[in-house]
Protein backbone atom coordinates (compact mmCIF):
# COMPACT_ATOMS: atom_id res chain seq x y z
CA UNK A 1 0.00 0.00 0.00
CA UNK A 2 1.48 3.40 -1.01
CA UNK A 3 0.01 5.26 1.99
CA UNK A 4 3.19 5.01 4.06
CA UNK A 5 5.31 6.52 1.27
CA UNK A 6 2.90 9.43 0.85
CA UNK A 7 2.76 10.01 4.59
CA UNK A 8 6.53 10.10 5.02
CA UNK A 9 7.05 12.30 1.96
CA UNK A 10 4.27 14.68 2.94
CA UNK A 11 5.46 14.99 6.51
CA UNK A 12 9.02 15.69 5.44
CA UNK A 13 8.13 18.26 2.78
CA UNK A 14 5.79 20.27 4.95
CA UNK A 15 8.08 20.06 7.96
CA UNK A 16 10.78 21.69 5.87
CA UNK A 17 8.40 24.55 5.14
CA UNK A 18 7.41 24.84 8.79
CA UNK A 19 3.75 24.35 8.02
CA UNK A 20 2.95 21.23 9.94
CA UNK A 21 5.87 20.81 12.28
CA UNK A 22 6.99 17.31 13.19
CA UNK A 23 4.58 14.43 12.70
CA UNK A 24 5.18 11.98 15.53
CA UNK A 25 6.26 8.38 14.80
CA UNK A 26 3.18 7.22 16.70
CA UNK A 27 0.96 9.19 14.35
CA UNK A 28 2.67 7.75 11.30
CA UNK A 29 2.44 4.22 12.66
CA UNK A 30 -1.23 4.65 13.48
CA UNK A 31 -2.06 5.65 9.90
CA UNK A 32 -2.49 1.96 9.03
CA UNK A 33 -5.27 1.66 11.61
CA UNK A 34 -8.93 2.42 11.00
CA UNK A 35 -9.57 6.15 10.98
CA UNK A 36 -12.33 7.72 12.99
CA UNK A 37 -13.53 10.59 15.16
CA UNK A 38 -12.92 10.58 18.92
CA UNK A 39 -14.58 13.03 21.28
CA UNK A 40 -12.23 14.69 23.74
CA UNK A 41 -12.89 15.70 27.34
CA UNK A 42 -10.56 18.62 28.06
CA UNK A 43 -10.65 20.10 31.60
CA UNK A 44 -11.10 23.56 30.09
CA UNK A 45 -12.91 24.52 26.91
CA UNK A 46 -14.07 27.70 25.18
CA UNK A 47 -17.74 28.71 25.18
CA UNK A 48 -19.94 27.40 22.36
CA UNK A 49 -19.49 29.26 19.07
CA UNK A 50 -19.52 29.21 15.30
CA UNK A 51 -17.44 31.12 12.78
CA UNK A 52 -14.20 31.09 14.76
CA UNK A 53 -10.85 31.40 12.95
CA UNK A 54 -8.36 28.59 13.55
CA UNK A 55 -4.84 27.62 12.45
CA UNK A 56 -1.94 25.45 13.63
CA UNK A 57 1.02 27.43 14.97
CA UNK A 58 4.15 25.44 14.09
CA UNK A 59 6.33 27.82 16.11
CA UNK A 60 4.61 26.87 19.39
CA UNK A 61 3.13 23.48 18.49
CA UNK A 62 -0.39 24.61 19.40
CA UNK A 63 -3.63 25.11 17.51
CA UNK A 64 -4.79 28.73 17.81
CA UNK A 65 -8.45 29.80 17.72
CA UNK A 66 -9.76 33.36 17.66
CA UNK A 67 -13.19 34.94 17.79
CA UNK A 68 -16.50 33.53 16.63
CA UNK A 69 -20.10 34.22 17.59
CA UNK A 70 -21.89 32.54 20.49
CA UNK A 71 -25.32 32.41 22.04
CA UNK A 72 -27.42 35.58 21.93
CA UNK A 73 -25.21 36.86 19.08
CA UNK A 74 -22.30 37.44 21.44
CA UNK A 75 -19.11 38.14 19.52
CA UNK A 76 -15.85 36.81 20.96
CA UNK A 77 -12.48 38.54 20.96
CA UNK A 78 -10.57 35.95 22.96
CA UNK A 79 -7.60 33.85 21.83
CA UNK A 80 -7.53 30.16 22.77
CA UNK A 81 -4.82 27.54 22.21
CA UNK A 82 -5.11 23.74 22.04
CA UNK A 83 -2.07 21.74 23.15
CA UNK A 84 -3.41 18.31 22.18
CA UNK A 85 -5.25 17.68 25.44
CA UNK A 86 -6.59 20.97 26.77
CA UNK A 87 -7.74 24.45 25.78
CA UNK A 88 -6.06 27.49 27.37
CA UNK A 89 -7.32 31.05 27.14
CA UNK A 90 -4.55 33.49 26.34
CA UNK A 91 -4.39 37.05 27.65
CA UNK A 92 -2.41 39.17 25.17
CA UNK A 93 -2.22 42.89 25.96
CA UNK A 94 -3.37 43.75 22.43
CA UNK A 95 -5.68 41.76 20.19
CA UNK A 96 -8.17 42.13 17.34
CA UNK A 97 -11.63 43.32 18.28
CA UNK A 98 -14.38 40.75 18.73
CA UNK A 99 -15.51 39.28 15.40
CA UNK A 100 -16.73 36.24 13.53
CA UNK A 101 -15.78 34.92 10.12
CA UNK A 102 -12.15 36.09 10.06
CA UNK A 103 -9.73 34.22 7.77
CA UNK A 104 -6.58 32.79 9.37
CA UNK A 105 -3.49 30.79 8.35
CA UNK A 106 0.06 30.15 9.56
CA UNK A 107 2.90 31.84 7.67
CA UNK A 108 6.14 29.84 8.17
CA UNK A 109 8.19 32.51 6.39
CA UNK A 110 7.62 34.84 9.34
CA UNK A 111 6.72 32.27 11.99
CA UNK A 112 3.44 34.09 12.61
CA UNK A 113 -0.24 33.37 12.21
CA UNK A 114 -1.99 35.85 9.91
CA UNK A 115 -5.61 36.93 10.47
CA UNK A 116 -7.64 39.04 8.06
CA UNK A 117 -11.07 40.64 8.15
CA UNK A 118 -14.18 39.34 9.87
CA UNK A 119 -17.55 40.75 10.89
CA UNK A 120 -17.53 42.78 14.10
CA UNK A 121 -20.00 44.75 16.15
CA UNK A 122 -22.74 46.75 14.40
CA UNK A 123 -22.27 44.41 11.39
CA UNK A 124 -19.04 46.19 10.52
CA UNK A 125 -16.75 44.35 8.11
CA UNK A 126 -13.02 44.58 8.78
CA UNK A 127 -10.08 45.02 6.41
CA UNK A 128 -7.47 44.75 9.16
CA UNK A 129 -4.50 42.38 9.03
CA UNK A 130 -3.21 41.02 12.34
CA UNK A 131 -0.34 38.64 13.16
CA UNK A 132 0.10 36.33 16.17
CA UNK A 133 3.65 35.48 17.23
CA UNK A 134 2.75 32.91 19.86
CA UNK A 135 2.11 35.38 22.67
CA UNK A 136 1.05 38.72 21.17
CA UNK A 137 -1.16 40.13 18.43
CA UNK A 138 0.21 42.93 16.23
CA UNK A 139 -1.83 44.97 13.77
CA UNK A 140 -0.07 45.25 10.43
CA UNK A 141 -0.16 48.27 8.11
CA UNK A 142 0.37 46.90 4.57
CA UNK A 143 0.59 49.38 1.68
CA UNK A 144 -2.14 47.46 -0.12
CA UNK A 145 -5.02 45.61 1.49
CA UNK A 146 -8.09 43.67 0.28
CA UNK A 147 -11.50 45.30 0.76
CA UNK A 148 -13.28 44.51 4.05
CA UNK A 149 -14.84 41.03 4.16
CA UNK A 150 -15.84 38.02 6.22
CA UNK A 151 -15.98 34.27 5.55
CA UNK A 152 -13.10 34.32 3.07
CA UNK A 153 -11.15 31.12 2.39
CA UNK A 154 -7.44 31.15 3.31
CA UNK A 155 -4.46 28.77 3.25
CA UNK A 156 -0.66 28.90 3.03
CA UNK A 157 0.97 27.88 -0.24
CA UNK A 158 4.54 26.63 0.44
CA UNK A 159 5.28 26.42 -3.30
CA UNK A 160 5.09 30.21 -3.69
CA UNK A 161 5.74 31.07 -0.05
CA UNK A 162 2.55 33.13 0.14
CA UNK A 163 -0.75 32.96 1.95
CA UNK A 164 -3.68 32.74 -0.49
CA UNK A 165 -7.12 34.20 0.21
CA UNK A 166 -10.21 33.87 -1.97
CA UNK A 167 -13.63 35.50 -1.92
CA UNK A 168 -15.74 36.30 1.09
CA UNK A 169 -18.77 38.39 1.96
CA UNK A 170 -18.12 42.05 1.14
CA UNK A 171 -20.21 45.20 1.62
CA UNK A 172 -22.29 44.82 -1.51
CA UNK A 173 -22.44 41.08 -2.06
CA UNK A 174 -19.98 38.23 -2.46
CA UNK A 175 -16.46 38.54 -3.83
CA UNK A 176 -14.56 36.33 -6.27
CA UNK A 177 -11.09 37.89 -6.00
CA UNK A 178 -7.80 36.16 -5.19
CA UNK A 179 -5.21 37.81 -2.94
CA UNK A 180 -1.77 36.74 -1.69
CA UNK A 181 0.15 37.82 1.42
CA UNK A 182 3.95 37.77 1.21
CA UNK A 183 4.64 38.52 4.87
CA UNK A 184 4.37 42.29 4.59
CA UNK A 185 1.89 43.18 1.86
CA UNK A 186 -1.23 41.99 0.03
CA UNK A 187 -1.28 41.61 -3.78
CA UNK A 188 -4.39 41.01 -5.86
CA UNK A 189 -3.90 38.24 -8.40
CA UNK A 190 -5.38 38.12 -11.89
CA UNK A 191 -5.62 34.42 -12.74
CA UNK A 192 -6.70 33.36 -16.23
CA UNK A 193 -9.54 31.30 -14.74
CA UNK A 194 -11.26 31.72 -11.41
CA UNK A 195 -14.13 30.24 -9.38
CA UNK A 196 -17.38 32.17 -9.18
CA UNK A 197 -17.80 34.61 -6.31
CA UNK A 198 -18.44 32.88 -2.99
CA UNK A 199 -18.08 33.07 0.77
CA UNK A 200 -17.85 30.31 3.36
CA UNK A 201 -15.81 28.02 1.13
CA UNK A 202 -13.47 25.43 2.68
CA UNK A 203 -9.77 25.61 1.78
CA UNK A 204 -6.59 23.67 2.58
CA UNK A 205 -3.16 23.04 1.07
CA UNK A 206 -2.77 19.54 -0.36
CA UNK A 207 0.85 18.52 0.16
CA UNK A 208 0.42 15.36 -1.92
CA UNK A 209 -0.23 17.39 -5.10
CA UNK A 210 1.35 20.73 -4.17
CA UNK A 211 -1.91 22.59 -4.79
CA UNK A 212 -4.40 24.49 -2.68
CA UNK A 213 -7.86 22.88 -2.72
CA UNK A 214 -11.12 24.79 -2.30
CA UNK A 215 -14.59 23.30 -2.00
CA UNK A 216 -18.14 24.65 -1.78
CA UNK A 217 -19.22 28.05 -0.55
CA UNK A 218 -22.15 30.45 -0.54
CA UNK A 219 -24.58 29.78 -3.35
CA UNK A 220 -24.38 26.14 -2.28
CA UNK A 221 -21.59 25.15 -4.60
CA UNK A 222 -20.44 21.54 -4.89
CA UNK A 223 -17.42 22.32 -7.04
CA UNK A 224 -13.78 21.53 -6.29
CA UNK A 225 -11.10 23.98 -7.41
CA UNK A 226 -7.31 23.88 -7.14
CA UNK A 227 -4.82 26.77 -7.10
CA UNK A 228 -1.38 25.99 -8.52
CA UNK A 229 0.25 29.27 -7.59
CA UNK A 230 -0.88 31.21 -10.64
CA UNK A 231 -4.36 30.08 -11.70
CA UNK A 232 -7.47 28.21 -10.60
CA UNK A 233 -8.56 24.94 -12.25
CA UNK A 234 -11.93 23.29 -11.73
CA UNK A 235 -11.81 19.59 -10.94
CA UNK A 236 -14.41 17.07 -12.09
CA UNK A 237 -14.32 14.13 -9.67
CA UNK A 238 -16.97 11.44 -10.23
CA UNK A 239 -18.09 11.60 -6.61
CA UNK A 240 -18.03 14.63 -4.34
CA UNK A 241 -19.75 16.08 -1.26
CA UNK A 242 -23.10 17.69 -1.81
CA UNK A 243 -23.31 21.47 -2.13
CA UNK A 244 -22.63 23.21 1.19
CA UNK A 245 -21.26 26.29 2.90
CA UNK A 246 -19.19 26.55 6.08
CA UNK A 247 -17.61 23.09 6.01
CA UNK A 248 -14.47 22.42 8.05
CA UNK A 249 -11.42 21.28 6.09
CA UNK A 250 -7.80 20.42 6.87
CA UNK A 251 -4.90 18.46 5.36
CA UNK A 252 -4.14 15.31 7.37
CA UNK A 253 -0.39 14.61 7.10
CA UNK A 254 -0.84 11.24 8.80
CA UNK A 255 -2.84 9.91 5.83
CA UNK A 256 -1.85 12.26 3.01
CA UNK A 257 -5.49 13.25 2.44
CA UNK A 258 -7.58 16.36 2.95
CA UNK A 259 -10.43 15.85 5.41
CA UNK A 260 -13.74 17.71 5.08
CA UNK A 261 -16.48 17.65 7.70
CA UNK A 262 -19.99 19.04 7.94
CA UNK A 263 -21.25 22.30 6.49
CA UNK A 264 -24.70 23.76 5.91
CA UNK A 265 -26.64 22.35 2.97
CA UNK A 266 -29.88 23.58 1.38
CA UNK A 267 -32.20 25.52 3.72
CA UNK A 268 -29.37 25.72 6.27
CA UNK A 269 -29.54 22.03 7.18
CA UNK A 270 -26.28 20.96 8.90
CA UNK A 271 -24.36 17.91 7.67
CA UNK A 272 -22.43 15.30 9.64
CA UNK A 273 -20.66 13.78 6.65
CA UNK A 274 -16.91 13.14 6.59
CA UNK A 275 -15.16 13.18 3.20
CA UNK A 276 -11.53 12.76 2.18
CA UNK A 277 -9.73 14.08 -0.93
CA UNK A 278 -6.73 12.14 -2.23
CA UNK A 279 -5.71 14.64 -4.91
CA UNK A 280 -8.20 13.52 -7.55
CA UNK A 281 -11.12 11.78 -5.85
CA UNK A 282 -13.54 12.49 -2.99
CA UNK A 283 -14.44 9.50 -0.79
CA UNK A 284 -17.27 9.45 1.75
CA UNK A 285 -16.04 7.99 5.03
CA UNK A 286 -18.30 6.07 7.39
CA UNK A 287 -16.75 6.30 10.86
CA UNK A 288 -18.64 4.55 13.66
CA UNK A 289 -18.53 7.67 15.80
CA UNK A 290 -18.53 11.25 14.55
CA UNK A 291 -19.46 14.78 15.63
CA UNK A 292 -23.09 15.77 15.35
CA UNK A 293 -24.21 17.65 12.24
CA UNK A 294 -22.91 21.23 12.14
CA UNK A 295 -21.55 24.05 10.02
CA UNK A 296 -19.00 26.81 10.48
CA UNK A 297 -16.92 24.62 12.75
CA UNK A 298 -13.28 25.39 13.60
CA UNK A 299 -10.97 22.71 12.16
CA UNK A 300 -7.19 22.41 11.76
CA UNK A 301 -4.43 19.79 11.62
CA UNK A 302 -2.50 19.46 14.89
CA UNK A 303 0.94 18.33 13.73
CA UNK A 304 2.28 17.89 17.27
CA UNK A 305 -0.43 15.32 18.03
CA UNK A 306 -0.69 13.96 14.49
CA UNK A 307 -4.45 14.43 14.11
CA UNK A 308 -7.12 16.83 12.93
CA UNK A 309 -8.88 18.77 15.69
CA UNK A 310 -12.42 20.14 15.43
CA UNK A 311 -14.24 22.51 17.78
CA UNK A 312 -17.79 23.80 18.00
CA UNK A 313 -20.01 24.91 15.15
CA UNK A 314 -23.67 25.56 14.40
CA UNK A 315 -25.87 22.51 14.92
CA UNK A 316 -29.55 21.95 14.02
CA UNK A 317 -30.84 23.50 17.23
CA UNK A 318 -27.93 25.15 19.03
CA UNK A 319 -24.24 25.98 19.03
CA UNK A 320 -21.70 23.32 19.97
CA UNK A 321 -18.67 23.48 22.29
CA UNK A 322 -17.29 19.98 21.96
CA UNK A 323 -13.80 19.02 20.80
CA UNK A 324 -13.15 16.09 18.45
CA UNK A 325 -10.07 14.63 16.81
CA UNK A 326 -9.79 12.70 13.53
CA UNK A 327 -6.96 10.22 13.28
QUIZIHU-V564831 format. One record per pair of residues at least 4 apart in sequence whose C-alpha atoms are under 6 Angstrom apart, sorted by the first residue. I is the first residue (numbers start at 0). GAP is how many residues later the second one is. D is the distance in Angstrom with one decimal. If there is no record, write none. Layout:
i->I gap->GAP d->D
i->I gap->GAP d->D
This chain:
i->5 gap->4 d->5.8
i->5 gap->250 d->5.9
i->6 gap->4 d->6.0
i->6 gap->247 d->5.7
i->6 gap->248 d->5.7
i->6 gap->249 d->5.4
i->9 gap->197 d->5.8
i->10 gap->4 d->5.9
i->10 gap->242 d->5.9
i->13 gap->5 d->5.5
i->13 gap->6 d->5.8
i->14 gap->5 d->5.6
i->14 gap->6 d->4.9
i->17 gap->90 d->5.2
i->18 gap->89 d->6.0
i->19 gap->283 d->5.2
i->20 gap->37 d->5.3
i->20 gap->282 d->5.7
i->22 gap->280 d->5.4
i->22 gap->283 d->5.6
i->26 gap->279 d->5.0
i->27 gap->226 d->5.5
i->30 gap->223 d->5.8
i->30 gap->224 d->5.9
i->34 gap->292 d->5.3
i->35 gap->251 d->5.1
i->35 gap->290 d->5.6
i->35 gap->291 d->5.9
i->36 gap->252 d->5.8
i->36 gap->253 d->5.1
i->36 gap->288 d->5.6
i->36 gap->289 d->4.6
i->37 gap->286 d->5.5
i->37 gap->287 d->5.4
i->38 gap->285 d->4.4
i->39 gap->283 d->5.5
i->39 gap->284 d->5.5
i->41 gap->43 d->6.0
i->41 gap->44 d->4.8
i->43 gap->43 d->5.5
i->44 gap->42 d->5.3
i->47 gap->22 d->5.8
i->47 gap->271 d->5.6
i->47 gap->272 d->5.0
i->47 gap->273 d->4.1
i->48 gap->19 d->5.7
i->48 gap->20 d->5.2
i->48 gap->21 d->4.3
i->48 gap->263 d->5.8
i->48 gap->264 d->5.9
i->48 gap->270 d->5.8
i->49 gap->18 d->5.4
i->49 gap->19 d->5.5
i->49 gap->246 d->5.4
i->49 gap->247 d->5.9
i->49 gap->263 d->4.3
i->49 gap->264 d->5.6
i->50 gap->17 d->4.6
i->50 gap->49 d->5.2
i->50 gap->50 d->4.9
i->50 gap->245 d->5.1
i->51 gap->14 d->5.8
i->51 gap->15 d->5.0
i->51 gap->16 d->3.8
i->51 gap->48 d->5.9
i->51 gap->246 d->5.9
i->52 gap->12 d->5.6
i->52 gap->13 d->5.2
i->52 gap->49 d->5.7
i->52 gap->50 d->6.0
i->52 gap->51 d->5.7
i->53 gap->10 d->5.6
i->53 gap->11 d->4.3
i->53 gap->244 d->5.9
i->54 gap->8 d->5.8
i->54 gap->9 d->5.5
i->54 gap->50 d->5.4
i->54 gap->245 d->5.8
i->55 gap->7 d->4.2
i->56 gap->4 d->5.7
i->56 gap->5 d->5.4
i->56 gap->6 d->5.8
i->60 gap->243 d->5.8
i->61 gap->20 d->5.5
i->61 gap->21 d->5.0
i->62 gap->18 d->5.4
i->62 gap->19 d->5.0
i->63 gap->16 d->5.8
i->63 gap->17 d->4.6
i->64 gap->14 d->5.8
i->64 gap->15 d->5.1
i->65 gap->12 d->6.0
i->65 gap->13 d->4.7
i->66 gap->9 d->4.5
i->66 gap->10 d->4.8
i->66 gap->11 d->5.9
i->66 gap->31 d->6.0
i->66 gap->32 d->5.5
i->66 gap->33 d->5.7
i->67 gap->8 d->5.5
i->67 gap->31 d->6.0
i->67 gap->32 d->4.1
i->68 gap->4 d->5.9
i->68 gap->5 d->5.5
i->68 gap->6 d->4.5
i->68 gap->31 d->5.7
i->69 gap->4 d->5.0
i->74 gap->23 d->5.5
i->74 gap->24 d->5.6
i->75 gap->22 d->4.8
i->76 gap->20 d->5.5
i->76 gap->21 d->3.7
i->78 gap->11 d->5.5
i->79 gap->8 d->5.5
i->79 gap->9 d->4.5
i->79 gap->10 d->5.7
i->80 gap->6 d->5.5
i->80 gap->7 d->5.3
i->81 gap->4 d->5.7
i->81 gap->5 d->4.6
i->83 gap->221 d->5.9
i->91 gap->44 d->5.3
i->93 gap->43 d->5.8
i->94 gap->42 d->5.1
i->97 gap->22 d->6.0
i->98 gap->19 d->5.7
i->98 gap->20 d->5.2
i->98 gap->21 d->4.2
i->99 gap->18 d->5.4
i->99 gap->19 d->5.3
i->100 gap->17 d->4.7
i->100 gap->49 d->5.0
i->100 gap->50 d->4.6
i->101 gap->14 d->5.7
i->101 gap->15 d->5.0
i->101 gap->16 d->3.8
i->101 gap->48 d->5.7
i->102 gap->12 d->5.6
i->102 gap->13 d->5.3
i->102 gap->49 d->5.8
i->102 gap->51 d->5.9
i->103 gap->10 d->5.5
i->103 gap->11 d->4.4
i->104 gap->8 d->5.7
i->104 gap->9 d->5.5
i->104 gap->50 d->5.6
i->105 gap->7 d->4.2
i->106 gap->4 d->5.8
i->106 gap->5 d->5.5
i->106 gap->6 d->5.7
i->111 gap->19 d->5.9
i->111 gap->20 d->5.4
i->111 gap->21 d->4.8
i->112 gap->18 d->5.4
i->112 gap->19 d->5.0
i->113 gap->16 d->5.8
i->113 gap->17 d->4.6
i->114 gap->14 d->5.7
i->114 gap->15 d->5.1
i->115 gap->12 d->5.8
i->115 gap->13 d->4.7
i->116 gap->9 d->4.4
i->116 gap->10 d->4.8
i->116 gap->11 d->5.6
i->116 gap->32 d->5.5
i->116 gap->33 d->5.8
i->117 gap->7 d->5.9
i->117 gap->8 d->5.5
i->117 gap->31 d->6.0
i->117 gap->32 d->4.2
i->118 gap->4 d->6.0
i->118 gap->5 d->5.7
i->118 gap->6 d->4.6
i->118 gap->31 d->5.7
i->119 gap->4 d->5.2
i->124 gap->23 d->5.3
i->124 gap->24 d->5.5
i->125 gap->22 d->4.7
i->126 gap->20 d->5.8
i->126 gap->21 d->4.0
i->128 gap->11 d->5.5
i->129 gap->8 d->5.5
i->129 gap->9 d->4.4
i->129 gap->10 d->5.6
i->130 gap->6 d->5.5
i->130 gap->7 d->5.3
i->131 gap->4 d->5.6
i->131 gap->5 d->4.6
i->141 gap->43 d->4.9
i->143 gap->42 d->5.5
i->144 gap->41 d->5.4
i->148 gap->19 d->5.7
i->148 gap->20 d->5.2
i->148 gap->21 d->4.6
i->149 gap->18 d->5.4
i->149 gap->19 d->5.2
i->150 gap->17 d->4.9
i->150 gap->48 d->5.4
i->150 gap->49 d->4.9
i->151 gap->14 d->5.8
i->151 gap->15 d->5.1
i->151 gap->16 d->3.8
i->151 gap->47 d->5.6
i->152 gap->12 d->5.5
i->152 gap->13 d->5.2
i->152 gap->48 d->5.7
i->152 gap->50 d->5.7
i->153 gap->10 d->5.6
i->153 gap->11 d->4.4
i->154 gap->8 d->5.7
i->154 gap->9 d->5.5
i->154 gap->49 d->5.6
i->155 gap->7 d->4.2
i->156 gap->4 d->5.7
i->156 gap->5 d->5.5
i->156 gap->6 d->5.8
i->161 gap->18 d->5.9
i->161 gap->19 d->5.4
i->161 gap->20 d->5.0
i->162 gap->17 d->5.3
i->162 gap->18 d->5.0
i->163 gap->15 d->5.8
i->163 gap->16 d->4.6
i->164 gap->13 d->5.8
i->164 gap->14 d->5.2
i->165 gap->11 d->5.8
i->165 gap->12 d->4.6
i->166 gap->8 d->4.6
i->166 gap->9 d->4.5
i->166 gap->10 d->5.4
i->166 gap->31 d->5.6
i->166 gap->32 d->5.7
i->167 gap->6 d->5.9
i->167 gap->7 d->5.5
i->167 gap->30 d->6.0
i->167 gap->31 d->4.0
i->168 gap->5 d->4.6
i->168 gap->30 d->5.5
i->169 gap->4 d->5.6
i->173 gap->23 d->5.7
i->173 gap->24 d->5.6
i->174 gap->22 d->4.8
i->175 gap->20 d->5.8
i->175 gap->21 d->3.7
i->177 gap->10 d->6.0
i->177 gap->11 d->5.5
i->178 gap->8 d->5.5
i->178 gap->9 d->4.4
i->178 gap->10 d->5.6
i->179 gap->6 d->5.6
i->179 gap->7 d->5.3
i->180 gap->4 d->5.7
i->180 gap->5 d->4.6
i->190 gap->40 d->4.6
i->192 gap->39 d->5.6
i->193 gap->38 d->5.2
i->197 gap->19 d->5.5
i->197 gap->20 d->5.1
i->198 gap->18 d->5.3
i->198 gap->19 d->5.0
i->199 gap->17 d->4.7
i->199 gap->18 d->5.8
i->199 gap->45 d->5.3
i->199 gap->46 d->4.8
i->200 gap->14 d->5.8
i->200 gap->15 d->5.0
i->200 gap->16 d->3.8
i->200 gap->44 d->6.0
i->201 gap->12 d->5.5
i->201 gap->13 d->5.3
i->201 gap->45 d->5.8
i->201 gap->47 d->5.7
i->202 gap->10 d->5.6
i->202 gap->11 d->4.4
i->203 gap->8 d->5.8
i->203 gap->9 d->5.5
i->203 gap->46 d->5.5
i->204 gap->7 d->4.2
i->205 gap->4 d->5.7
i->205 gap->5 d->5.5
i->205 gap->6 d->5.7
i->210 gap->16 d->5.6
i->210 gap->17 d->5.1
i->211 gap->14 d->5.4
i->211 gap->15 d->5.0
i->212 gap->12 d->5.8
i->212 gap->13 d->4.6
i->213 gap->10 d->5.8
i->213 gap->11 d->5.2
i->214 gap->8 d->5.9
i->214 gap->9 d->4.7
i->215 gap->5 d->4.5
i->215 gap->6 d->5.0
i->215 gap->7 d->5.8
i->215 gap->28 d->5.6
i->215 gap->29 d->5.9
i->216 gap->4 d->5.5
i->216 gap->28 d->4.4
i->217 gap->27 d->5.5
i->219 gap->23 d->4.8
i->219 gap->24 d->4.9
i->220 gap->22 d->4.7
i->221 gap->20 d->5.6
i->221 gap->21 d->4.0
i->223 gap->11 d->5.4
i->224 gap->8 d->5.6
i->224 gap->9 d->4.5
i->224 gap->10 d->5.7
i->225 gap->6 d->5.5
i->225 gap->7 d->5.4
i->226 gap->4 d->5.7
i->226 gap->5 d->4.6
i->236 gap->44 d->5.5
i->238 gap->43 d->5.9
i->239 gap->42 d->5.2
i->243 gap->19 d->5.6
i->243 gap->20 d->5.2
i->243 gap->21 d->4.5
i->244 gap->18 d->5.4
i->244 gap->19 d->5.2
i->245 gap->17 d->4.7
i->245 gap->49 d->5.2
i->245 gap->50 d->4.4
i->246 gap->14 d->5.8
i->246 gap->15 d->5.1
i->246 gap->16 d->3.8
i->246 gap->48 d->5.7
i->246 gap->49 d->6.0
i->247 gap->12 d->5.6
i->247 gap->13 d->5.2
i->247 gap->49 d->5.7
i->247 gap->51 d->5.4
i->248 gap->10 d->5.6
i->248 gap->11 d->4.4
i->249 gap->8 d->5.6
i->249 gap->9 d->5.5
i->249 gap->50 d->5.3
i->249 gap->51 d->5.9
i->250 gap->7 d->4.2
i->251 gap->4 d->5.8
i->251 gap->5 d->5.5
i->251 gap->6 d->5.7
i->256 gap->20 d->5.5
i->256 gap->21 d->5.0
i->257 gap->18 d->5.4
i->257 gap->19 d->5.0
i->258 gap->16 d->5.9
i->258 gap->17 d->4.6
i->259 gap->14 d->5.8
i->259 gap->15 d->5.1
i->260 gap->12 d->5.8
i->260 gap->13 d->4.7
i->261 gap->9 d->4.5
i->261 gap->10 d->4.8
i->261 gap->11 d->5.5
i->261 gap->32 d->5.6
i->261 gap->33 d->5.6
i->262 gap->7 d->5.7
i->262 gap->8 d->5.5
i->262 gap->31 d->6.0
i->262 gap->32 d->3.9
i->263 gap->4 d->5.1
i->263 gap->5 d->5.3
i->263 gap->6 d->4.4
i->263 gap->31 d->5.2
i->264 gap->4 d->5.1
i->269 gap->23 d->5.1
i->269 gap->24 d->4.7
i->269 gap->25 d->5.8
i->270 gap->22 d->4.6
i->270 gap->23 d->5.8
i->271 gap->20 d->5.8
i->271 gap->21 d->3.9
i->273 gap->11 d->5.5
i->274 gap->8 d->5.5
i->274 gap->9 d->4.5
i->274 gap->10 d->5.6
i->275 gap->6 d->5.6
i->275 gap->7 d->5.3
i->276 gap->4 d->5.6
i->276 gap->5 d->4.6
i->292 gap->22 d->5.8
i->293 gap->19 d->5.6
i->293 gap->20 d->4.9
i->293 gap->21 d->4.3
i->294 gap->18 d->5.4
i->294 gap->19 d->5.1
i->295 gap->17 d->5.1
i->296 gap->15 d->5.4
i->296 gap->16 d->3.9
i->297 gap->12 d->5.6
i->297 gap->13 d->5.2
i->298 gap->10 d->5.7
i->298 gap->11 d->4.4
i->299 gap->8 d->5.7
i->299 gap->9 d->5.6
i->300 gap->6 d->5.9
i->300 gap->7 d->4.2
i->301 gap->4 d->5.8
i->301 gap->5 d->5.5
i->301 gap->6 d->5.7
i->306 gap->19 d->5.6
i->306 gap->20 d->5.0
i->307 gap->17 d->5.4
i->307 gap->18 d->5.0
i->308 gap->15 d->5.7
i->308 gap->16 d->4.4
i->309 gap->13 d->5.7
i->309 gap->14 d->5.1
i->310 gap->11 d->5.8
i->310 gap->12 d->4.6
i->311 gap->8 d->4.4
i->311 gap->9 d->4.4
i->311 gap->10 d->5.5
i->312 gap->6 d->5.8
i->312 gap->7 d->5.3
i->313 gap->5 d->4.7
i->314 gap->4 d->5.6
